[in-house]
């Protein structure tokens, strides 16, 4: 069975991190097979240019002990510029060896290499980057994900799960 994942991390005001993972069996993420939310007591402080140091431990924790994924979508960039300066997704790809698609809601100033994906009636694009998957295929995947809004349903759901977990604790 093919397994597609989507992951997001939130940071409660009380400290630590909450990471959410959705796993789907179809590339549209129309059928969510499982949802996992994990709270970590500690998170590295935010350092510009080193975002991965904060997010990667949480992603590592939520994926630990689970069956491997065939593709993972993250909230953010895979590469930060056209020369391949690694962002969070590049580090995730390197560590787990799976294709990673980065979906960002805002443009990063040096990310001139992204594929802009317009979904639904939205005028603002999503900015897609990828490793282990050709950029046009990654953009097509994001464009075809389930949901009528700018942000696909699975990404909205994983974001909401991480944020809800950061308010009420762990699941």
Backbone as ProteinMPNN parsed JSONL, in Angstrom:
{"seq_chain_A": "XXXXXXXXXXXXXXXXXXXXXXXXXXXXXXXXXXXXXXXXXXXXXXXXXXXXXXXXXXXXXXXXXXXXXXXXXXXXXXXXXXXXXXXXXXXXXXXXXXXXXXXXXXXXXXXXXXXXXXXXXXXXXXXXXXXXXXXXXXXXXXXXXXXXXXXXXXXXXXXXXXXXXXXXXXX", "coords_chain_A": {"N_chain_A": [[0.838, -1.174, 0.0], [0.561, 2.208, -0.833], [1.716, 5.044, 0.897], [1.015, 8.266, 1.845], [2.113, 11.2, 3.407], [1.417, 14.092, 5.443], [2.649, 16.793, 7.247], [2.859, 18.979, 10.087], [3.969, 21.523, 12.352], [3.428, 23.057, 15.475], [3.862, 25.676, 17.9], [3.362, 25.944, 21.175], [2.526, 28.606, 23.45], [3.386, 28.027, 25.968], [5.699, 26.644, 25.651], [7.816, 24.101, 24.145], [6.723, 21.82, 21.563], [4.191, 20.91, 19.182], [3.4, 18.37, 17.072], [1.79, 17.328, 14.128], [0.63, 14.652, 12.121], [-0.725, 13.494, 9.165], [-1.84, 10.64, 7.446], [-2.357, 9.328, 4.298], [-3.871, 7.209, 1.799], [-4.037, 7.794, -0.81], [-2.913, 9.915, -3.468], [-4.234, 12.312, -3.681], [-4.944, 12.882, -1.174], [-7.474, 12.455, -0.266], [-8.629, 10.47, 1.234], [-8.09, 10.03, 4.448], [-6.085, 7.986, 6.274], [-4.946, 7.746, 8.808], [-4.311, 9.74, 11.751], [-2.031, 11.531, 13.654], [-0.958, 13.03, 16.643], [1.48, 14.628, 18.47], [3.021, 15.726, 21.419], [5.854, 17.583, 22.305], [8.1, 18.243, 24.904], [10.203, 20.023, 24.689], [11.58, 22.446, 22.446], [13.78, 23.638, 19.983], [15.044, 26.996, 19.937], [13.832, 29.538, 17.674], [15.857, 30.246, 14.92], [16.876, 32.397, 12.483], [17.32, 31.198, 9.194], [17.921, 28.687, 10.085], [15.708, 27.114, 10.452], [15.042, 24.433, 10.192], [16.337, 23.188, 12.322], [14.64, 23.52, 14.394], [12.206, 22.37, 13.57], [12.752, 19.759, 12.561], [13.383, 17.814, 14.686], [10.806, 17.415, 15.807], [9.357, 16.378, 13.644], [10.838, 14.078, 13.192], [10.224, 12.736, 15.594], [7.407, 12.25, 15.395], [7.318, 10.56, 13.226], [8.734, 8.367, 14.053], [8.901, 4.904, 14.591], [6.688, 4.367, 13.044], [5.131, 2.929, 10.115], [7.004, 3.224, 7.05], [6.788, 6.139, 4.94], [5.791, 6.994, 1.56], [5.902, 9.431, 0.423], [6.19, 12.785, 1.548], [4.575, 15.691, 2.629], [5.381, 18.946, 3.515], [4.912, 21.935, 5.477], [6.254, 24.575, 4.24], [9.47, 25.357, 2.802], [11.436, 23.37, 0.555], [13.898, 23.786, -0.748], [15.766, 26.802, -0.437], [16.619, 28.576, -2.323], [17.45, 28.989, -5.86], [19.909, 27.713, -6.175], [19.884, 25.552, -4.573], [20.146, 25.785, -1.816], [19.654, 24.332, 1.252], [16.455, 23.956, 2.724], [13.964, 23.267, 5.226], [12.601, 21.032, 4.055], [14.592, 19.814, 2.444], [16.332, 18.831, 4.349], [14.627, 17.015, 5.619], [14.154, 15.255, 3.487], [16.763, 14.264, 3.091], [17.214, 12.958, 5.54], [15.119, 11.011, 5.766], [14.873, 9.865, 3.29], [12.767, 9.929, 1.448], [10.604, 11.215, -1.156], [9.974, 14.702, -0.886], [7.653, 17.257, -0.643], [7.38, 20.661, -0.552], [5.172, 23.065, 0.645], [4.446, 26.328, 0.643], [2.901, 29.209, 2.03], [3.591, 31.812, 1.825], [5.841, 33.895, -0.031], [9.274, 33.35, -0.021], [12.026, 35.474, 0.007], [14.369, 34.744, -1.485], [13.556, 32.547, -2.878], [13.16, 32.029, -5.803], [12.72, 30.018, -7.531], [10.454, 28.507, -7.289], [7.379, 26.678, -7.948], [4.465, 28.242, -8.73], [1.318, 27.697, -7.529], [-2.006, 27.959, -8.199], [-5.014, 27.549, -6.608], [-8.47, 26.693, -6.545], [-10.546, 29.539, -6.217], [-8.666, 31.3, -5.48], [-6.519, 34.118, -5.54], [-3.968, 34.488, -4.696], [-1.001, 32.591, -4.903], [0.147, 29.265, -3.939], [3.396, 28.31, -2.951], [5.469, 26.029, -4.295], [7.952, 23.601, -3.731], [10.373, 20.956, -4.196], [12.006, 17.788, -3.493], [13.345, 14.788, -4.696], [11.27, 14.358, -6.329], [10.062, 15.498, -9.371], [9.731, 18.989, -9.953], [7.497, 19.985, -11.574], [5.75, 17.778, -11.328], [5.349, 17.726, -8.567], [4.033, 20.178, -8.218], [1.717, 19.663, -9.677], [0.636, 17.602, -8.125], [0.019, 19.025, -5.728], [-1.826, 20.829, -6.758], [-3.885, 19.096, -7.447], [-4.749, 18.063, -5.054], [-7.227, 17.157, -2.632], [-10.024, 19.279, -1.919], [-11.567, 22.509, -2.035], [-10.346, 24.948, -1.609], [-7.699, 27.461, -1.433], [-5.585, 26.449, 0.168], [-4.975, 23.06, 0.374], [-7.269, 20.562, 1.674], [-6.086, 18.524, 3.351], [-3.741, 19.76, 4.243], [-4.766, 21.933, 5.596], [-6.092, 20.566, 7.593], [-4.016, 19.165, 8.966], [-2.562, 21.311, 9.919], [-4.482, 22.492, 11.604], [-4.778, 20.412, 13.46], [-2.261, 20.343, 14.69], [-2.217, 22.896, 15.821], [-4.486, 22.789, 17.485], [-3.696, 20.784, 19.231], [-1.637, 22.129, 20.444], [-2.977, 23.808, 22.044], [-4.59, 22.293, 23.744], [-3.174, 20.104, 24.656], [-1.848, 16.764, 24.351], [-2.587, 14.05, 22.058]], "CA_chain_A": [[0.0, 0.0, 0.0], [1.282, 3.477, -0.885], [1.367, 5.897, 2.04], [1.366, 9.669, 1.68], [2.005, 11.901, 4.675], [1.466, 15.553, 5.535], [3.078, 17.075, 8.616], [2.975, 20.386, 10.469], [4.4, 21.698, 13.735], [2.998, 24.301, 16.131], [4.648, 25.97, 19.095], [2.52, 26.543, 22.216], [3.127, 29.701, 24.225], [3.975, 27.455, 27.183], [6.955, 25.997, 25.292], [7.755, 22.814, 23.474], [6.195, 21.773, 20.202], [3.166, 19.917, 18.886], [3.523, 17.968, 15.671], [0.673, 16.515, 13.633], [0.891, 13.888, 10.909], [-1.839, 12.796, 8.518], [-1.4, 9.632, 6.488], [-3.401, 9.018, 3.311], [-3.517, 6.121, 0.883], [-4.142, 8.28, -2.192], [-2.111, 11.128, -3.633], [-5.086, 13.497, -3.517], [-5.177, 12.999, 0.27], [-8.926, 12.499, -0.089], [-8.965, 9.503, 2.272], [-7.086, 10.039, 5.511], [-6.048, 6.671, 6.926], [-4.65, 7.914, 10.23], [-3.891, 11.062, 12.197], [-1.218, 11.398, 14.861], [-0.554, 14.302, 17.229], [2.456, 14.349, 19.515], [3.542, 16.926, 22.094], [7.236, 17.501, 22.78], [8.308, 19.203, 25.988], [11.209, 21.022, 24.321], [11.817, 22.784, 21.04], [14.887, 24.576, 19.811], [14.575, 28.352, 19.635], [13.861, 29.912, 16.264], [17.041, 30.956, 14.44], [16.748, 32.644, 11.04], [18.21, 30.39, 8.369], [18.101, 27.364, 10.69], [14.36, 26.679, 10.813], [15.019, 22.97, 10.251], [16.788, 22.74, 13.634], [13.477, 23.583, 15.271], [11.124, 21.505, 13.093], [13.153, 18.381, 12.276], [13.189, 16.881, 15.805], [9.388, 17.088, 15.964], [8.998, 15.491, 12.531], [11.501, 12.809, 13.507], [9.489, 12.09, 16.686], [6.091, 11.756, 14.975], [7.509, 9.472, 12.256], [9.421, 7.254, 14.711], [8.132, 3.699, 14.871], [5.548, 4.21, 12.132], [5.529, 2.391, 8.804], [7.574, 4.279, 6.207], [5.951, 6.862, 3.971], [6.306, 7.037, 0.195], [6.015, 10.845, 0.092], [5.805, 13.614, 2.686], [4.362, 17.107, 2.348], [5.666, 19.8, 4.664], [4.527, 23.338, 5.408], [7.497, 25.321, 4.138], [10.288, 25.198, 1.603], [12.422, 22.308, 0.459], [15.119, 24.538, -1.039], [15.527, 28.216, -0.189], [16.987, 29.375, -3.493], [17.648, 28.148, -7.042], [21.16, 26.953, -6.111], [19.647, 24.371, -3.748], [20.403, 25.988, -0.385], [18.63, 23.483, 1.865], [15.461, 24.371, 3.695], [13.471, 22.159, 6.036], [12.293, 19.853, 3.244], [15.826, 19.155, 2.006], [16.82, 18.066, 5.501], [13.702, 15.888, 5.791], [14.448, 14.316, 2.392], [18.058, 13.636, 3.37], [17.13, 12.064, 6.697], [14.172, 9.907, 5.624], [15.036, 9.241, 1.975], [11.511, 9.899, 0.689], [10.306, 12.492, -1.814], [9.378, 15.709, -0.013], [7.062, 18.408, -1.321], [7.192, 21.797, 0.336], [4.086, 23.966, 0.26], [4.538, 27.549, 1.447], [1.812, 30.156, 1.772], [4.185, 33.114, 1.523], [7.064, 33.819, -0.819], [10.555, 33.633, 0.619], [12.655, 36.41, -0.924], [15.345, 34.123, -2.396], [12.952, 31.361, -3.504], [12.694, 32.407, -7.137], [12.654, 28.774, -8.295], [9.255, 27.762, -6.913], [6.228, 26.583, -8.85], [3.31, 28.909, -8.146], [0.113, 26.903, -7.753], [-3.264, 28.647, -7.867], [-6.092, 26.585, -6.379], [-9.782, 27.275, -6.31], [-10.735, 30.901, -6.693], [-7.651, 32.129, -4.833], [-5.643, 34.916, -6.404], [-2.597, 34.284, -4.202], [-0.57, 31.213, -5.118], [0.977, 28.516, -3.009], [4.737, 28.198, -3.52], [5.809, 24.614, -4.185], [9.313, 23.144, -3.998], [10.403, 19.503, -4.015], [13.202, 16.95, -3.658], [12.962, 13.397, -4.894], [10.111, 14.4, -7.217], [10.221, 16.636, -10.273], [8.925, 20.127, -9.533], [6.177, 20.014, -12.22], [4.905, 16.729, -10.751], [4.982, 18.167, -7.222], [3.022, 21.232, -8.37], [0.485, 18.999, -10.114], [0.11, 16.897, -6.956], [-0.595, 20.014, -4.841], [-3.0, 21.361, -7.454], [-4.934, 18.074, -7.496], [-5.137, 17.604, -3.72], [-8.638, 17.349, -2.298], [-10.45, 20.516, -1.276], [-11.852, 23.59, -2.974], [-9.725, 26.202, -1.193], [-6.296, 27.715, -1.773], [-4.811, 25.451, 0.892], [-5.68, 21.767, 0.314], [-7.904, 20.116, 2.913], [-5.167, 17.779, 4.227], [-2.812, 20.704, 4.862], [-5.556, 22.693, 6.571], [-6.409, 19.662, 8.699], [-2.822, 18.888, 9.763], [-2.272, 22.572, 10.605], [-5.467, 22.626, 12.688], [-4.485, 19.395, 14.475], [-1.084, 20.788, 15.448], [-2.611, 24.07, 16.608], [-5.402, 22.344, 18.544], [-2.867, 20.075, 20.204], [-0.814, 23.081, 21.197], [-3.856, 24.492, 22.999], [-5.235, 21.407, 24.721], [-2.332, 18.989, 25.067], [-1.536, 15.753, 23.349], [-3.59, 13.053, 21.691]], "C_chain_A": [[0.891, 1.247, 0.0], [0.779, 4.36, 0.246], [1.918, 7.304, 1.814], [1.161, 10.373, 3.017], [2.006, 13.406, 4.49], [1.731, 15.869, 6.999], [3.141, 18.581, 8.841], [3.308, 20.446, 11.956], [3.903, 23.048, 14.241], [3.784, 24.443, 17.428], [3.778, 26.67, 20.123], [3.269, 27.655, 22.953], [3.82, 29.191, 25.481], [5.292, 26.743, 26.916], [6.743, 24.655, 24.638], [7.222, 22.931, 22.064], [5.094, 20.729, 20.134], [3.26, 19.634, 17.401], [2.338, 17.084, 15.308], [1.073, 15.877, 12.321], [-0.408, 13.275, 10.429], [-1.25, 11.815, 7.529], [-2.587, 9.275, 5.606], [-2.917, 7.896, 2.407], [-3.644, 6.544, -0.579], [-3.452, 9.626, -2.306], [-2.932, 12.41, -3.611], [-5.326, 13.791, -2.033], [-6.673, 13.127, 0.55], [-9.375, 11.558, 1.026], [-7.843, 9.464, 3.291], [-7.191, 8.711, 6.256], [-5.789, 6.784, 8.427], [-4.179, 9.339, 10.497], [-3.174, 10.889, 13.526], [-0.818, 12.788, 15.335], [0.331, 13.968, 18.426], [2.955, 15.671, 20.101], [4.955, 16.639, 22.58], [7.442, 18.587, 23.826], [9.28, 20.318, 25.616], [11.249, 21.225, 22.813], [12.962, 23.771, 20.996], [14.329, 25.969, 19.549], [14.654, 28.618, 18.139], [15.151, 30.667, 15.977], [16.868, 31.159, 12.941], [17.788, 31.84, 10.26], [18.441, 28.989, 8.901], [16.765, 26.808, 11.182], [14.293, 25.164, 11.013], [15.454, 22.458, 11.622], [15.628, 22.707, 14.628], [12.434, 22.543, 14.877], [11.52, 20.029, 12.975], [13.014, 17.433, 13.464], [11.727, 16.481, 16.017], [8.934, 16.132, 14.868], [9.598, 14.109, 12.756], [10.698, 12.043, 14.557], [8.157, 11.514, 16.221], [6.209, 10.615, 13.962], [8.126, 8.223, 12.894], [8.471, 6.092, 14.983], [6.918, 3.48, 13.987], [6.03, 3.579, 10.829], [6.041, 3.523, 7.905], [6.553, 4.878, 5.247], [6.609, 6.807, 2.597], [6.504, 8.464, -0.282], [5.554, 11.632, 1.31], [5.668, 15.059, 2.225], [4.6, 17.879, 3.639], [5.115, 21.198, 4.41], [5.822, 24.131, 5.409], [8.213, 25.006, 2.841], [11.2, 23.992, 1.698], [13.794, 22.94, 0.244], [14.799, 26.02, -0.924], [15.907, 29.123, -1.342], [17.283, 28.445, -4.662], [18.953, 27.345, -7.043], [21.028, 25.722, -5.226], [20.007, 24.539, -2.291], [19.293, 25.287, 0.394], [17.743, 24.202, 2.862], [15.028, 23.144, 4.476], [13.268, 20.902, 5.202], [13.51, 19.108, 2.749], [16.393, 18.302, 3.138], [15.932, 16.854, 5.774], [13.981, 14.829, 4.73], [15.742, 13.557, 2.667], [17.946, 12.609, 4.497], [16.254, 10.841, 6.45], [14.205, 9.24, 4.259], [13.76, 9.104, 1.177], [11.354, 11.222, -0.056], [9.589, 13.427, -0.841], [8.893, 16.858, -0.878], [6.852, 19.489, -0.274], [6.101, 22.696, -0.205], [4.137, 25.161, 1.213], [3.427, 28.505, 1.045], [2.333, 31.556, 1.448], [5.503, 32.92, 0.786], [8.26, 34.193, 0.057], [11.39, 34.398, -0.399], [13.64, 35.77, -1.899], [14.782, 32.927, -3.158], [12.327, 31.717, -4.852], [12.471, 31.194, -8.032], [11.372, 27.976, -8.057], [8.277, 27.636, -8.077], [5.062, 27.242, -8.121], [2.059, 28.127, -8.524], [-1.087, 27.713, -7.279], [-4.365, 27.598, -7.758], [-7.383, 27.323, -6.136], [-9.877, 28.659, -6.909], [-9.677, 31.843, -6.132], [-6.819, 32.893, -5.852], [-4.19, 34.785, -5.971], [-2.2, 32.824, -4.404], [-0.007, 30.567, -3.864], [2.323, 28.363, -3.712], [5.256, 26.798, -3.235], [7.274, 24.395, -4.549], [9.342, 21.643, -3.723], [11.817, 18.942, -4.119], [12.725, 15.519, -3.758], [11.763, 13.245, -5.805], [10.304, 15.635, -8.094], [9.269, 17.753, -9.868], [7.577, 20.199, -10.249], [5.22, 18.956, -11.654], [4.456, 17.101, -9.336], [3.892, 19.235, -7.29], [1.688, 20.634, -8.789], [-0.173, 18.273, -8.942], [-0.609, 17.882, -6.031], [-1.864, 20.569, -5.473], [-4.177, 20.387, -7.406], [-5.366, 17.573, -6.121], [-6.591, 17.977, -3.428], [-8.871, 18.685, -1.6], [-10.588, 21.653, -2.263], [-11.081, 24.888, -2.712], [-8.27, 26.312, -1.654], [-5.393, 26.675, -1.112], [-5.595, 24.139, 0.866], [-6.188, 21.322, 1.692], [-6.937, 19.409, 3.865], [-4.2, 18.725, 4.936], [-3.525, 21.587, 5.878], [-5.799, 21.835, 7.815], [-5.185, 19.393, 9.576], [-2.392, 20.143, 10.524], [-3.206, 22.74, 11.805], [-5.178, 21.629, 13.808], [-3.29, 19.802, 15.323], [-1.443, 21.966, 16.335], [-3.548, 23.683, 17.749], [-4.622, 21.606, 19.632], [-2.019, 21.011, 21.027], [-1.656, 23.846, 22.214], [-4.353, 23.548, 24.089], [-4.374, 20.233, 25.158], [-2.186, 17.964, 23.968], [-2.687, 14.775, 23.149], [-2.966, 11.682, 21.78]], "O_chain_A": [[1.862, 1.321, 0.753], [-0.42, 4.42, 0.521], [3.118, 7.499, 1.619], [0.147, 10.164, 3.682], [2.531, 13.925, 3.504], [1.112, 15.284, 7.888], [3.433, 19.354, 7.928], [2.972, 19.54, 12.719], [3.95, 24.049, 13.526], [4.298, 23.468, 17.977], [3.479, 27.855, 19.977], [4.495, 27.63, 23.058], [4.731, 29.836, 26.0], [5.942, 26.282, 27.854], [5.627, 24.14, 24.586], [7.262, 23.997, 21.45], [5.065, 19.784, 20.923], [3.206, 20.546, 16.576], [1.936, 16.21, 16.076], [1.769, 16.484, 11.507], [-1.112, 12.615, 11.193], [-0.271, 12.123, 6.85], [-3.673, 8.962, 6.094], [-1.717, 7.662, 2.267], [-3.389, 5.748, -1.482], [-3.411, 10.39, -1.342], [-2.361, 13.498, -3.529], [-5.858, 14.846, -1.689], [-7.086, 13.817, 1.482], [-10.381, 11.812, 1.689], [-6.769, 8.925, 3.023], [-8.242, 8.362, 6.795], [-6.339, 6.019, 9.22], [-3.715, 10.042, 9.599], [-3.654, 10.185, 14.415], [-0.391, 13.625, 14.539], [-0.018, 13.145, 19.272], [3.268, 16.609, 19.368], [5.223, 15.599, 23.181], [7.003, 19.723, 23.645], [9.2, 21.422, 26.154], [10.992, 20.314, 22.027], [13.094, 24.632, 21.866], [13.24, 26.099, 18.989], [15.445, 27.998, 17.427], [15.503, 31.607, 16.689], [16.727, 30.185, 12.201], [18.967, 31.805, 10.612], [19.091, 28.179, 8.24], [16.704, 26.12, 12.201], [13.581, 24.674, 11.889], [14.993, 21.401, 12.052], [15.65, 21.942, 15.592], [11.839, 21.903, 15.744], [10.709, 19.148, 13.26], [12.552, 16.31, 13.265], [11.443, 15.335, 16.368], [8.204, 15.179, 15.139], [8.938, 13.094, 12.535], [10.51, 10.833, 14.43], [7.805, 10.4, 16.608], [5.3, 9.793, 13.849], [8.041, 7.136, 12.323], [7.384, 6.274, 15.53], [6.192, 2.503, 14.167], [7.207, 3.685, 10.482], [5.559, 4.653, 7.995], [5.605, 4.225, 4.813], [7.817, 6.602, 2.478], [7.193, 8.698, -1.275], [4.642, 11.21, 2.022], [6.531, 15.584, 1.521], [4.096, 17.521, 4.703], [4.882, 21.588, 3.266], [6.423, 24.338, 6.463], [7.629, 24.458, 1.906], [11.676, 23.637, 2.776], [14.738, 22.653, 0.98], [13.699, 26.452, -1.268], [15.562, 30.305, -1.347], [17.359, 27.231, -4.476], [19.095, 26.401, -7.821], [21.963, 24.927, -5.135], [20.164, 23.545, -1.581], [18.117, 25.609, 0.218], [18.211, 24.948, 3.721], [15.665, 22.095, 4.392], [13.711, 19.822, 5.592], [13.475, 17.883, 2.641], [16.872, 17.191, 2.912], [16.432, 15.785, 6.123], [14.038, 13.639, 5.039], [15.8, 12.34, 2.492], [18.517, 11.521, 4.414], [16.604, 9.741, 6.878], [13.631, 8.167, 4.081], [13.674, 8.239, 0.305], [11.907, 12.239, 0.363], [8.719, 13.008, -0.078], [9.62, 17.366, -1.731], [6.224, 19.258, 0.759], [6.108, 23.049, -1.385], [3.906, 25.031, 2.415], [3.06, 28.599, -0.126], [1.62, 32.38, 0.875], [6.188, 31.911, 0.959], [8.255, 35.199, 0.767], [11.451, 34.0, -1.562], [13.735, 36.216, -3.043], [15.472, 32.354, -4.002], [11.106, 31.703, -5.004], [12.069, 31.346, -9.185], [11.232, 26.871, -8.581], [8.34, 28.385, -9.053], [4.715, 26.836, -7.012], [1.78, 27.922, -9.705], [-1.173, 28.101, -6.114], [-4.616, 26.849, -8.702], [-7.398, 28.428, -5.595], [-9.346, 28.916, -7.99], [-9.783, 33.059, -6.295], [-6.464, 32.36, -6.903], [-3.28, 34.951, -6.783], [-2.983, 31.922, -4.107], [0.275, 31.233, -2.868], [2.377, 28.295, -4.94], [5.459, 26.424, -2.08], [7.771, 24.931, -5.54], [8.432, 21.115, -3.085], [12.698, 19.534, -4.742], [11.837, 15.082, -3.025], [11.288, 12.133, -6.031], [10.67, 16.7, -7.597], [8.128, 17.492, -9.485], [6.572, 20.455, -9.586], [4.023, 19.209, -11.516], [3.32, 16.825, -8.95], [2.938, 19.202, -6.513], [0.639, 21.058, -8.303], [-1.393, 18.321, -8.783], [-1.727, 17.609, -5.594], [-2.868, 20.756, -4.786], [-5.332, 20.806, -7.332], [-6.266, 16.738, -6.031], [-7.104, 18.983, -3.919], [-8.049, 19.155, -0.812], [-9.818, 21.753, -3.219], [-11.157, 25.823, -3.509], [-7.701, 25.364, -2.195], [-4.533, 26.089, -1.77], [-6.752, 24.102, 1.286], [-5.613, 21.662, 2.726], [-6.965, 19.669, 5.068], [-3.875, 18.515, 6.105], [-2.95, 21.947, 6.905], [-5.722, 22.321, 8.943], [-5.298, 19.392, 10.802], [-1.909, 20.047, 11.652], [-2.759, 23.092, 12.897], [-5.32, 21.966, 14.983], [-3.303, 19.626, 16.541], [-1.013, 22.026, 17.486], [-3.416, 24.197, 18.86], [-4.877, 21.797, 20.821], [-1.712, 20.722, 22.184], [-1.119, 24.46, 23.137], [-4.52, 23.962, 25.236], [-4.823, 19.429, 25.975], [-2.378, 18.267, 22.791], [-3.616, 14.69, 23.953], [-3.633, 10.682, 21.513]]}, "name": "protein", "num_of_chains": 1, "seq": "XXXXXXXXXXXXXXXXXXXXXXXXXXXXXXXXXXXXXXXXXXXXXXXXXXXXXXXXXXXXXXXXXXXXXXXXXXXXXXXXXXXXXXXXXXXXXXXXXXXXXXXXXXXXXXXXXXXXXXXXXXXXXXXXXXXXXXXXXXXXXXXXXXXXXXXXXXXXXXXXXXXXXXXXXXX"}
